[in-house]
Amino acid sequence: MVKVQIYDTTLRDGAQAVDINLTAEDKMRIALKLDELGVDYIEGGWPGSNPTDKRFFEDVQGHRLKHARIAAFGSTHNPKNTAETDPNLKGLVASRAPVLTIFGKTWDQHVTEALRVDLPRNLELIENSLAWLKPQCQELFFDAEHFFDGFRINREYALECLKRAHQGGAEVLVLCDTNGGTLPCDIRKICDAVMKALPLAKIGIHAHNDTDMAVANSLMAVQAGVVQVQGTMNGFGERCGNANLCSIIPTMELKLKKPVLPKGNLALLTAVSRFVDEVANRVPFSRQPYVGEAAFAHKGGIHVSAVAKNSMLYEHIQPEKVGNVQRVVLSDMSGQSNILFKAKEYGIMLEKGSPEVLDILQQVKDQEALGYEYSAAEASFELLMRRALGLSRRYFTLVKYRMLDWKQADCENPLAEATVMVQVGGNVEHTAATGLGPVNALDTALRKSLARFYPRINEIRLLDFKVRVLNSKSKTDTGTASNVRVLITSGDQQDTWTTVGVSHNIIQASWQALEDSVNYKLLLEDRKKLIR
């Protein structure tokens, strides 16, 4: 069985997404992580197009990759130049990348309207460019740009472009669905026709996602017999993105039984996916297949009851195979199975039908009806469960808080001051603090009042703060009088947790979430003491 090569173009094609900007340092970090995953090729960029890509190819020379080979990307030479004198081709060679990939026009309309040369001249550009590069690199690939559109309109010319690329020395001819408009059934037919016309050539696929078919198109090409699949992590790319390798790789390995990564490396996929999102400053897509946080999450009570007996009843693979985990979330659709599953996660053994389970389930349903969302705030749910079971230590009690928020004509920004009075044991602490807005002031005052008793609360860092206006069923509670839900994600050096608050008053909703956040941090510290 011929191994299918995985060619990652996150650093080049993926970086062309409208909301992604990668520095040379970012590219290097991602490249090292992709090498750790075990992809075959990492396309670092176009060294002749910008300083960032040029620097990446300089920096990567100082690293010894374990598995992947670095590829540099460029185009056929300028029609006004010869291959020998073309700066773009010289830049590719100067990058010292062992693998070179160039693209060329294969759609006749692109040749005459975009490139503005006649059809025979374009064939010369393809063959001459590849022939000149061939002796100056270890591997040479040709990306046949707009191939599927070109094949449909002028089959003979598109195939002739491939033949000239093969004659020029390209080791893999990569068929590109550049506009992303081809359907899987057509991908298969055209791949079959190409392989019949060029039986000695190796064929690859490069699909874009404009019809949400990039993964399906890539897999259809694999079924046809291509030897290389190009794509990006998390489907990054121009317009609607590129073929998502986070879906292609596990589908090939687990469904098509075609190993593409080194043995055992598939379990690294989720961590690598999230690492790339983090470096690109993107919030991970929770519903992304295989690697998303919700990919193996169960909310409905019937589903949870089933997966507790046999996870495969509602999961197409074991999440651990791709480095993900099964999650059970809480909501007003939860049943007793959800409560039992979560309790077991927390090391609490409960019995189905027990008064405690029924009480917790009713509390969840009542709170969710008010707007609480425990599926997104599991720290608040654990605190609710422990309080209901009498297992929660009372670290502090609010006596009162007061907020002052005012704007002076001679000050550019509003001023905020919070006063907080809490009781810790037999002690009452009364403190005040200013802040950049009322929530920041309230947070600062709360920490200040507790720091003497619990010094480690100063480790808490606010990572995210979300406010959502909830639709009210009351005709009078609309607009600024509506309930709001506040979700606060906090973290320290080791853990991350999310808490929730709901109220008509945004300050009160924020207080609830802040109070839970601090309580959860103190609960984590108590656990660590028990482990020690």
C-alpha positions in Angstrom: 0.0 0.0 0.0 1.4 3.4 -1.0 1.7 5.8 1.9 -0.2 9.1 1.4 2.0 12.1 2.2 0.6 14.9 4.5 1.7 18.3 3.2 0.9 21.0 5.7 0.5 24.5 4.3 -0.7 26.3 7.5 2.2 28.6 7.5 1.6 29.8 4.0 -1.9 29.2 2.7 -3.4 29.1 6.2 -1.7 32.4 7.1 -3.5 34.1 4.2 -6.8 33.9 6.3 -8.1 37.4 6.9 -7.9 37.1 10.7 -4.5 35.5 11.0 -1.2 37.2 11.3 1.9 35.1 12.1 5.3 36.4 13.0 8.5 34.5 12.1 8.6 33.4 15.7 5.0 32.2 15.5 5.8 30.2 12.4 8.8 28.6 14.0 6.8 27.5 17.0 4.1 26.0 14.9 6.6 24.3 12.6 8.2 22.5 15.5 4.8 21.4 16.8 3.8 20.1 13.4 7.1 18.2 13.2 6.3 16.7 16.6 3.0 15.6 15.2 4.7 13.9 12.3 3.4 15.5 9.1 5.6 14.8 6.1 6.0 18.3 4.7 5.7 21.8 6.2 5.4 24.6 3.7 7.0 27.6 5.4 5.9 30.3 3.0 7.0 32.2 0.0 10.5 33.4 0.6 10.5 35.9 -2.2 7.3 37.7 -1.2 7.8 39.1 2.3 10.5 39.6 5.0 8.6 37.3 7.5 8.8 34.3 5.3 12.4 35.0 4.3 13.4 35.2 8.0 11.5 31.9 8.8 13.6 30.0 6.2 16.7 31.5 7.8 15.6 30.6 11.3 14.6 27.0 10.5 18.2 26.3 9.4 19.1 26.3 13.1 16.7 23.5 13.9 17.0 19.8 13.4 13.5 18.5 12.6 12.7 14.9 13.5 10.3 14.0 10.8 9.0 16.7 8.5 10.7 18.3 5.5 10.5 22.1 4.9 9.1 23.3 1.6 9.4 26.7 0.1 6.6 28.0 -2.2 6.7 30.2 -5.3 5.3 30.6 -8.8 6.5 29.9 -12.3 8.9 32.5 -13.6 7.8 35.9 -14.8 6.9 35.8 -18.5 9.3 38.7 -19.1 12.3 36.7 -17.6 13.9 33.4 -18.2 14.0 30.8 -15.5 17.7 31.4 -14.9 17.2 35.2 -14.3 14.0 35.1 -12.4 14.2 36.6 -8.9 11.3 34.5 -7.6 13.0 31.2 -8.6 16.4 32.4 -7.3 14.7 33.2 -4.0 13.4 29.7 -3.7 16.8 28.3 -4.2 18.3 30.8 -1.8 15.9 29.6 0.9 17.9 26.4 1.2 14.6 24.5 1.6 15.1 20.8 0.6 11.6 20.8 -1.0 10.4 23.4 -3.5 6.8 23.8 -4.7 5.7 26.1 -7.4 2.3 26.8 -8.8 1.3 27.4 -12.4 -1.8 28.3 -14.3 -3.8 25.4 -15.8 -7.1 27.1 -16.6 -6.8 28.7 -20.0 -9.0 31.7 -19.0 -6.5 32.5 -16.2 -3.6 32.2 -18.6 -5.0 34.8 -21.0 -6.8 37.1 -18.6 -4.8 37.0 -15.3 -1.3 36.1 -16.6 -1.9 37.8 -20.0 0.2 35.4 -22.1 -0.8 33.0 -24.8 -1.4 29.4 -24.0 1.8 28.0 -25.6 3.9 30.5 -23.6 2.3 29.4 -20.3 3.4 25.8 -21.1 6.9 27.0 -21.5 6.8 28.9 -18.2 5.8 25.6 -16.4 8.3 23.3 -17.9 11.2 25.7 -17.9 10.7 26.8 -14.3 10.6 23.2 -13.1 13.5 22.1 -15.2 15.7 24.9 -13.8 14.8 24.1 -10.2 15.0 20.3 -10.5 18.8 20.0 -9.9 18.8 22.5 -7.1 16.5 20.8 -4.6 15.9 17.4 -3.2 12.2 17.2 -4.0 10.1 19.2 -6.5 6.3 19.6 -6.6 3.9 21.4 -8.9 0.6 22.9 -7.8 -1.7 23.0 -10.8 -3.7 26.1 -9.9 -7.4 26.1 -10.7 -7.0 22.7 -12.3 -10.6 21.4 -11.8 -12.1 24.5 -13.3 -9.6 24.4 -16.1 -10.3 20.7 -16.8 -14.0 21.3 -17.1 -13.6 24.1 -19.6 -10.6 23.0 -21.6 -9.7 19.4 -20.7 -6.9 19.0 -23.3 -5.0 22.2 -22.2 -5.3 21.4 -18.5 -3.8 17.9 -19.1 -1.1 19.3 -21.3 -0.1 21.6 -18.5 0.4 18.6 -16.2 2.3 16.7 -18.9 4.7 19.6 -19.3 5.1 19.9 -15.5 5.9 16.1 -15.4 8.5 16.6 -18.2 10.0 19.4 -16.3 10.7 17.2 -13.4 7.9 17.6 -10.9 7.7 14.5 -8.7 4.1 15.1 -7.6 1.5 17.0 -9.6 -1.0 18.5 -7.2 -4.5 19.2 -8.5 -5.8 22.4 -6.9 -9.5 23.2 -6.4 -8.5 26.8 -5.9 -12.0 28.3 -6.0 -13.3 25.5 -3.8 -16.4 24.9 -6.0 -15.9 21.3 -7.1 -18.1 18.5 -5.7 -16.8 15.2 -4.5 -18.3 13.2 -7.3 -16.5 15.4 -9.9 -13.2 15.2 -7.9 -13.3 11.4 -8.3 -14.1 11.5 -12.0 -11.4 14.1 -12.8 -8.7 12.3 -10.7 -9.5 9.1 -12.5 -9.2 10.8 -15.8 -5.9 12.4 -14.9 -4.4 9.1 -13.7 -5.5 7.4 -16.9 -3.9 10.2 -19.0 -0.7 10.3 -17.0 -0.2 6.8 -15.7 3.5 7.4 -14.7 2.8 10.6 -12.7 2.2 10.9 -9.0 -0.9 13.0 -8.2 -1.8 15.1 -5.2 -4.8 17.1 -4.0 -5.1 20.7 -2.7 -8.7 21.6 -1.9 -10.4 24.8 -0.7 -13.5 24.9 1.4 -15.9 27.3 -0.3 -18.7 24.8 -0.6 -17.7 23.1 2.7 -16.4 20.1 0.7 -12.7 20.4 1.1 -12.3 17.5 3.5 -14.7 15.3 1.5 -13.0 16.3 -1.8 -9.6 15.4 -0.3 -10.8 12.0 0.9 -12.4 11.3 -2.4 -9.1 12.0 -4.1 -7.4 9.7 -1.7 -9.9 7.0 -2.7 -8.9 7.7 -6.3 -5.3 7.0 -5.5 -3.5 10.4 -4.9 -0.2 10.1 -3.0 -0.2 13.6 -1.4 -2.9 15.6 0.5 -2.3 19.3 1.2 -4.2 21.1 3.9 -4.0 23.3 7.0 -4.5 22.8 10.7 -8.0 23.7 11.8 -8.8 24.5 8.2 -7.2 28.0 8.2 -7.0 29.7 4.8 -8.3 32.3 2.4 -12.0 32.9 2.2 -13.6 29.9 3.7 -10.3 28.1 4.4 -8.4 25.0 3.2 -9.0 21.3 3.7 -8.8 20.7 7.4 -6.0 18.3 8.3 -7.5 17.8 11.8 -10.4 16.0 10.1 -8.5 14.4 7.2 -5.7 12.8 9.2 -7.9 10.9 11.7 -10.4 9.9 9.1 -7.7 8.5 6.9 -6.1 6.6 9.9 -9.3 5.4 11.7 -11.8 5.1 8.9 -9.8 4.4 5.7 -7.1 2.5 7.6 -4.4 4.4 5.9 -1.6 5.4 8.4 -0.2 8.8 7.7 1.5 9.8 11.0 4.2 7.9 12.9 2.7 5.2 15.1 1.1 6.6 18.3 1.2 10.2 17.1 -2.5 10.5 16.3 -3.1 11.0 20.0 -1.2 14.3 19.8 -3.7 15.8 17.3 -6.0 17.6 19.7 -3.2 19.3 21.6 -1.5 20.4 18.4 -4.8 21.8 17.0 -5.3 23.9 20.1 -1.6 25.0 20.2 -2.0 26.3 16.6 -5.1 28.2 17.6 -3.4 29.7 20.6 -0.4 30.9 18.6 -2.7 32.3 15.9 -4.7 34.0 18.7 -7.9 32.3 17.6 -10.6 30.9 19.9 -10.8 27.1 19.1 -14.0 26.1 17.3 -15.7 24.0 19.9 -17.8 21.9 17.4 -14.8 21.0 15.2 -14.9 17.3 14.5 -12.4 15.1 16.4 -10.5 17.8 18.2 -13.2 20.3 19.3 -14.2 20.6 22.9 -17.7 19.6 22.0 -16.8 16.8 19.7 -17.4 14.2 22.4 -19.6 16.2 24.7 -23.0 14.9 25.8 -25.9 17.1 27.1 -29.1 15.2 26.7 -30.0 12.8 29.6 -30.8 9.9 27.2 -27.4 10.3 25.5 -25.5 10.4 28.8 -27.3 7.3 30.1 -26.3 5.4 27.0 -22.6 6.5 27.0 -22.3 5.6 30.6 -23.1 2.0 29.6 -21.2 2.0 26.3 -19.5 5.1 25.0 -19.6 3.8 21.4 -23.4 4.1 21.4 -23.1 7.9 20.8 -19.4 8.3 19.9 -18.0 7.2 16.5 -14.5 6.7 17.9 -12.9 6.7 21.3 -11.9 10.3 21.9 -8.5 9.3 23.4 -7.4 8.1 20.0 -7.1 11.7 18.9 -6.1 13.1 22.3 -9.6 14.4 23.1 -11.8 13.5 26.1 -15.4 12.7 26.7 -17.4 15.5 28.4 -20.8 15.4 30.0 -22.4 18.9 30.4 -25.3 20.1 32.5 -28.4 21.9 31.3 -32.2 21.9 31.7 -32.2 18.9 29.4 -30.1 16.9 31.9 -31.2 13.7 33.5 -30.0 11.8 36.6 -27.3 10.2 34.4 -25.7 13.6 33.9 -25.5 14.3 37.6 -24.1 10.8 38.4 -21.5 11.1 35.6 -20.3 14.5 36.8 -20.3 13.4 40.5 -18.1 10.5 39.6 -15.7 12.9 37.8 -15.4 14.8 41.1 -14.9 11.6 43.1 -18.4 11.6 44.6 -20.4 8.4 44.4 -24.1 8.9 44.3 -27.0 6.5 43.6 -29.6 7.0 40.9 -33.0 8.0 42.4 -31.5 9.2 45.7 -32.9 12.4 47.2 -29.5 14.1 46.7 -29.4 13.4 43.0 -33.0 14.5 42.5 -32.4 17.7 44.5 -29.3 18.6 42.5 -31.1 17.9 39.2 -34.0 20.1 40.2 -31.6 22.9 41.2 -29.9 22.7 37.9 -33.2 22.8 36.0 -34.4 25.8 38.1 -31.2 27.7 37.7 -31.0 27.0 33.9 -34.5 28.3 33.6 -33.3 31.6 35.1 -30.5 31.8 32.5 -27.5 30.0 34.2 -25.5 27.9 31.8 -23.6 25.2 33.6 -22.5 23.5 30.4 -20.2 26.5 30.0 -19.4 27.0 33.7 -18.6 23.6 35.2 -16.8 25.2 38.2 -20.0 26.8 39.3 -21.8 23.5 38.9 -19.3 21.6 41.0 -19.7 24.3 43.7 -23.5 23.9 43.5 -23.3 20.1 43.8 -20.9 20.3 46.8 -23.1 22.8 48.6 -26.2 20.6 48.0 -24.4 17.6 49.5 -23.0 19.6 52.4 -19.4 19.0 51.2 -18.5 22.6 50.5 -16.4 24.6 53.0 -17.6 28.1 53.6 -14.5 30.2 53.0 -16.1 33.6 53.4 -19.5 35.2 53.6 -20.5 38.4 51.9 -21.8 41.0 54.4 -22.3 43.8 51.8 -20.7 45.5 48.9 -21.2 49.0 47.4 -20.3 50.4 44.0 -19.6 54.0 43.1 -19.2 54.8 39.4 -18.9 58.4 38.3 -17.7 60.6 35.5 -16.2 64.0 35.9 -16.1 66.6 33.1 -12.3 67.0 33.5 -11.6 63.3 33.3 -11.5 61.3 30.1 -12.5 58.0 31.7 -15.2 57.2 34.3 -14.0 56.4 37.8 -15.0 53.3 39.7 -14.7 52.4 43.4 -15.9 49.3 45.2 -16.4 48.8 49.0 -16.6 45.2 50.1 -17.3 43.8 53.6 -16.9 40.0 54.1 -16.8 37.7 57.1 -14.1 35.0 57.4 -14.6 32.9 60.5 -15.1 35.4 63.3 -13.3 38.2 61.4 -15.0 40.9 59.4 -12.9 42.6 56.7 -14.1 46.0 55.3 -12.0 47.2 52.3 -12.2 49.5 49.3 -10.5 49.6 46.0 -10.6 51.5 42.7 -10.5 49.9 39.3 -10.8 50.2 35.6 -14.5 49.8 35.6 -16.9 48.6 38.3 -16.2 44.8 37.9 -12.4 45.4 38.1 -12.9 47.5 41.2 -15.2 44.8 42.8 -12.7 42.1 42.0 -9.8 44.1 43.4 -11.7 44.9 46.6 -12.7 41.2 47.1 -9.2 40.0 46.8 -7.9 42.7 49.0 -10.4 41.7 51.8 -9.4 38.0 51.6 -5.6 38.1 50.9 -4.7 38.1 54.6 -6.5 34.8 55.1 -5.9 33.2 51.6 -2.7 34.6 50.1 -2.9 32.4 47.0 -6.0 34.1 45.6 -3.5 36.6 44.2 -2.5 33.9 41.7 -6.0 34.2 40.0 -5.9 35.8 36.6 -9.0 36.9 34.7 -8.7 35.2 31.3 -12.1 36.0 29.8 -15.3 38.0 30.6 -18.5 37.5 28.7 -21.8 39.3 29.2 -25.0 38.1 27.4 -28.4 39.7 27.5 -31.0 37.0 28.0 -34.4 37.0 26.3 -37.0 37.6 28.9 -40.5 36.1 28.9 -41.9 39.1 30.7 -43.3 42.0 28.6 -41.9 44.5 31.0 -38.4 43.0 31.3 -36.9 44.1 28.0 -33.9 46.0 26.8 -31.8 47.4 29.6 -34.1 45.7 32.2 -33.4 42.2 30.9 -31.5 39.5 32.8 -27.9 39.3 31.9 -25.6 36.3 32.2 -21.9 36.8 33.1 -19.4 34.1 32.3 -15.9 34.6 33.8 -13.0 32.3 32.9 -10.2 32.4 35.5 -6.8 30.7 35.8 -3.6 30.3 37.7 -0.3 28.6 36.8 -1.9 25.2 36.6 -5.7 25.3 36.1 -8.5 27.1 34.2 -12.1 27.3 35.3 -15.3 29.1 34.3 -18.0 30.4 36.6 -21.4 32.0 36.0 -23.8 34.6 37.4 -27.2 35.8 36.4 -29.2 38.9 37.5 -31.1 41.9 36.2 -28.1 43.8 37.7 -24.9 43.3 35.8 -22.8 44.1 38.9 -24.7 41.4 40.9 -24.3 38.9 38.1 -20.5 39.7 38.0 -20.3 39.4 41.8 -21.8 35.9 41.6 -19.3 34.8 39.0 -16.4 36.4 40.9 -17.5 34.9 44.2 -17.7 31.4 42.6 -14.3 32.0 40.9 -12.6 32.7 44.2 -14.3 29.9 46.0 -13.3 27.4 43.3 -9.6 28.5 43.5 -9.7 27.9 47.3 -11.3 24.5 46.7 -8.5 23.6 44.3 -5.9 24.7 47.0 -7.6 22.4 49.5 -7.3 19.5 47.1 -3.6 20.1 46.6 -3.1 20.1 50.4 -4.8 16.6 50.6 -2.6 15.3 47.8 0.6 16.6 49.6 
